[in-house]
């Protein structure tokens, strides 16, 4: 019997408040989406990982989204969006370290929303700090749904040129990181909705939340299957050494 795939997912973080301790958390939809008869999910809080090498047992890594934004200093810019709710630097540092470690080991990588943006920064890219003020247009990217246009790998995978995706973000990709191929955009404003590194076993990120799409959404199902296939190949390669 094959060992289940071990999928690590980074967690969100909320600092302490009056009468409430600081807490790590992850929306249930992530766990539901990546849990299956062939997989098991492990949550990765930043204080629970002292060295990325400790996670060499993982078969795949997912960078989850977040309410707070990545501080602009991480991509060499000054803050232009005020006010700002910024991600704890400890989480950013962990995720960037995990990405560096995972790339060296060729661990399959899947980024969602904020995780997608972190992957772009890891590759030297930058972000639009606030789409409504910097890139105003007809597409509403917060608390909405809109069409996404697919190309290349994603178009071949989904067997369609476009599909409806959800949207829960006010930041987006400005300069695409090194080695990343844009495979999805939003209409009219051309904002990047998906990218991949075709030279890597599985390095793919999407701006939307496939885990929050309807259960019968074909694109979400295919993305998960492709990720699981890459994780399975990586697991089998490790076990054959």
QUIUR-V741189 format. One record per residue. N is the residue number from 0. RES is the residue in one small letter. PHI is phi in degrees with one decimal (999 if undefined). D_CENTER is the distance of its C-alpha to the mean C-alpha in Angstrom with 1 decimal. Layout:
N | RES | PHI | D_CENTER
N | RES | PHI | D_CENTER
//
This chain:
0 | x | 999 | 30.5
1 | x | -71.8 | 27.1
2 | x | -68.6 | 25.0
3 | x | -60.1 | 22.0
4 | x | -69.3 | 18.6
5 | x | -104.4 | 17.1
6 | x | -109.0 | 13.4
7 | x | -90.7 | 12.2
8 | x | -127.2 | 9.7
9 | x | -70.2 | 9.6
10 | x | -101.6 | 11.7
11 | x | -85.3 | 12.5
12 | x | -145.6 | 15.9
13 | x | -124.6 | 19.0
14 | x | -67.8 | 22.0
15 | x | -66.2 | 25.5
16 | x | -132.7 | 27.7
17 | x | -57.2 | 31.3
18 | x | 65.1 | 32.0
19 | x | -147.1 | 28.4
20 | x | -73.3 | 26.8
21 | x | -59.5 | 23.4
22 | x | -147.4 | 20.9
23 | x | -98.0 | 17.6
24 | x | -157.7 | 16.0
25 | x | -148.5 | 13.4
26 | x | -61.7 | 13.9
27 | x | -58.2 | 15.8
28 | x | -59.7 | 14.0
29 | x | -63.4 | 11.1
30 | x | -64.0 | 14.1
31 | x | -63.1 | 16.0
32 | x | -65.7 | 13.5
33 | x | -96.5 | 13.0
34 | x | -91.7 | 16.6
35 | x | -160.0 | 19.3
36 | x | -60.5 | 22.7
37 | x | -108.4 | 21.2
38 | x | -140.9 | 18.4
39 | x | -132.2 | 18.2
40 | x | -104.0 | 15.4
41 | x | -123.4 | 15.8
42 | x | -88.2 | 14.5
43 | x | -121.0 | 14.0
44 | x | -75.8 | 15.5
45 | x | -65.2 | 16.1
46 | x | -80.9 | 19.9
47 | x | -97.2 | 19.9
48 | x | -126.1 | 18.8
49 | x | -89.7 | 21.5
50 | x | -149.0 | 20.7
51 | x | -55.2 | 17.7
52 | x | -61.9 | 20.5
53 | x | -65.5 | 21.1
54 | x | -100.5 | 18.0
55 | x | -65.6 | 19.4
56 | x | -76.7 | 20.2
57 | x | -68.2 | 16.6
58 | x | -102.0 | 16.2
59 | x | -165.9 | 12.4
60 | x | -129.9 | 9.5
61 | x | -116.4 | 6.3
62 | x | -96.8 | 4.5
63 | x | -82.7 | 5.2
64 | x | -79.3 | 6.3
65 | x | -157.3 | 9.8
66 | x | -67.0 | 13.1
67 | x | -67.4 | 14.1
68 | x | -98.9 | 13.2
69 | x | -73.6 | 12.9
70 | x | -55.4 | 16.6
71 | x | -59.9 | 17.8
72 | x | -60.5 | 19.7
73 | x | -72.0 | 16.7
74 | x | -123.4 | 16.9
75 | x | 72.7 | 20.7
76 | x | -124.4 | 21.5
77 | x | -82.0 | 23.6
78 | x | -70.3 | 22.5
79 | x | -117.2 | 23.7
80 | x | -98.9 | 22.2
81 | x | -129.3 | 24.4
82 | x | -74.3 | 24.1
83 | x | -135.6 | 20.7
84 | x | -111.1 | 18.8
85 | x | -104.8 | 17.1
86 | x | -63.6 | 14.7
87 | x | -60.1 | 16.8
88 | x | -55.4 | 17.2
89 | x | -65.2 | 17.3
90 | x | -71.1 | 13.7
91 | x | -59.7 | 12.7
92 | x | -61.0 | 15.3
93 | x | -62.1 | 14.1
94 | x | -66.3 | 10.5
95 | x | -67.0 | 12.2
96 | x | -66.6 | 14.8
97 | x | -61.8 | 12.7
98 | x | -63.4 | 11.2
99 | x | -61.6 | 14.8
100 | x | -64.2 | 16.2
101 | x | -63.9 | 13.9
102 | x | -64.7 | 14.7
103 | x | -61.9 | 18.4
104 | x | -90.3 | 18.5
105 | x | 62.0 | 16.5
106 | x | -72.9 | 14.3
107 | x | -57.7 | 11.9
108 | x | -127.3 | 8.3
109 | x | -133.5 | 5.4
110 | x | -111.8 | 1.8
111 | x | -124.7 | 2.6
112 | x | 53.8 | 5.2
113 | x | -61.7 | 5.9
114 | x | -66.0 | 3.2
115 | x | -60.7 | 3.7
116 | x | -67.5 | 7.0
117 | x | -63.5 | 7.4
118 | x | -61.2 | 7.1
119 | x | -65.8 | 9.6
120 | x | -64.6 | 11.7
121 | x | -55.3 | 11.9
122 | x | -91.4 | 13.5
123 | x | 90.2 | 15.8
124 | x | -83.4 | 14.5
125 | x | -128.6 | 15.2
126 | x | -123.2 | 14.3
127 | x | -77.5 | 16.5
128 | x | -72.1 | 17.3
129 | x | -153.8 | 18.6
130 | x | -59.3 | 18.6
131 | x | -59.0 | 21.7
132 | x | -96.0 | 23.8
133 | x | -91.9 | 22.6
134 | x | -134.2 | 21.8
135 | x | -62.2 | 23.9
136 | x | -170.0 | 24.2
137 | x | -74.9 | 24.8
138 | x | -87.8 | 21.2
139 | x | -92.2 | 20.2
140 | x | -102.2 | 16.5
141 | x | -115.3 | 17.0
142 | x | 52.1 | 17.9
143 | x | -151.9 | 18.6
144 | x | -132.7 | 18.1
145 | x | -156.6 | 18.9
146 | x | -75.6 | 19.2
147 | x | -121.8 | 16.8
148 | x | -94.4 | 18.6
149 | x | -105.5 | 17.5
150 | x | -145.0 | 19.0
151 | x | 53.3 | 19.4
152 | x | -54.4 | 17.4
153 | x | -70.0 | 15.7
154 | x | -64.8 | 19.1
155 | x | -64.5 | 20.7
156 | x | -68.2 | 18.4
157 | x | -80.5 | 18.5
158 | x | 57.1 | 22.2
159 | x | -156.0 | 22.0
160 | x | -89.7 | 21.7
161 | x | -157.9 | 20.1
162 | x | -158.6 | 18.8
163 | x | -79.8 | 18.3
164 | x | -128.9 | 14.8
165 | x | -86.2 | 14.3
166 | x | -151.3 | 13.5
167 | x | -138.5 | 13.0
168 | x | -148.7 | 12.6
169 | x | -115.4 | 15.3
170 | x | -107.0 | 13.6
171 | x | -160.7 | 12.4
172 | x | -76.8 | 12.6
173 | x | -102.7 | 16.2
174 | x | -99.6 | 16.8
175 | x | -75.4 | 14.6
176 | x | -67.2 | 14.2
177 | x | -62.6 | 16.7
178 | x | 79.3 | 16.6
179 | x | -100.3 | 13.9
180 | x | -100.6 | 15.3
181 | x | -73.0 | 14.5
182 | x | -124.3 | 14.7
183 | x | -158.7 | 14.2
184 | x | -139.0 | 15.7
185 | x | -89.4 | 17.1
186 | x | -70.2 | 20.9
187 | x | 70.0 | 23.4
188 | x | -89.8 | 21.2
189 | x | 67.8 | 19.3
190 | x | -63.3 | 16.0
191 | x | -68.3 | 13.2
192 | x | -109.1 | 11.2
193 | x | -161.0 | 9.8
194 | x | -147.5 | 10.5
195 | x | -152.0 | 11.3
196 | x | -112.1 | 13.6
197 | x | -68.8 | 16.5
198 | x | -87.1 | 18.3
199 | x | -108.3 | 15.9
200 | x | -51.6 | 16.1
201 | x | -161.2 | 12.5
202 | x | -134.6 | 9.9
203 | x | -140.3 | 7.9
204 | x | -137.3 | 5.2
205 | x | -130.9 | 6.3
206 | x | -79.2 | 7.4
207 | x | -87.4 | 9.0
208 | x | -113.1 | 8.8
209 | x | -62.0 | 10.2
210 | x | -70.5 | 11.1
211 | x | -108.4 | 13.3
212 | x | -79.1 | 15.0
213 | x | -56.2 | 18.6
214 | x | -56.0 | 19.2
215 | x | -92.7 | 21.0
216 | x | -70.7 | 18.3
217 | x | -66.7 | 18.7
218 | x | -64.9 | 15.6
219 | x | -61.5 | 13.4
220 | x | -63.5 | 15.9
221 | x | -66.9 | 15.9
222 | x | -59.6 | 12.2
223 | x | -64.8 | 12.5
224 | x | -63.2 | 15.9
225 | x | -65.3 | 14.8
226 | x | -63.1 | 12.3
227 | x | -61.4 | 15.1
228 | x | -61.3 | 17.6
229 | x | -66.1 | 15.9
230 | x | -64.2 | 15.8
231 | x | -66.4 | 19.4
232 | x | -64.0 | 20.5
233 | x | -66.2 | 19.2
234 | x | -59.8 | 20.8
235 | x | -65.8 | 24.0
236 | x | -64.6 | 24.2
237 | x | -62.7 | 24.1
238 | x | -71.3 | 26.7
239 | x | -88.3 | 28.9
240 | x | -72.8 | 29.3
//
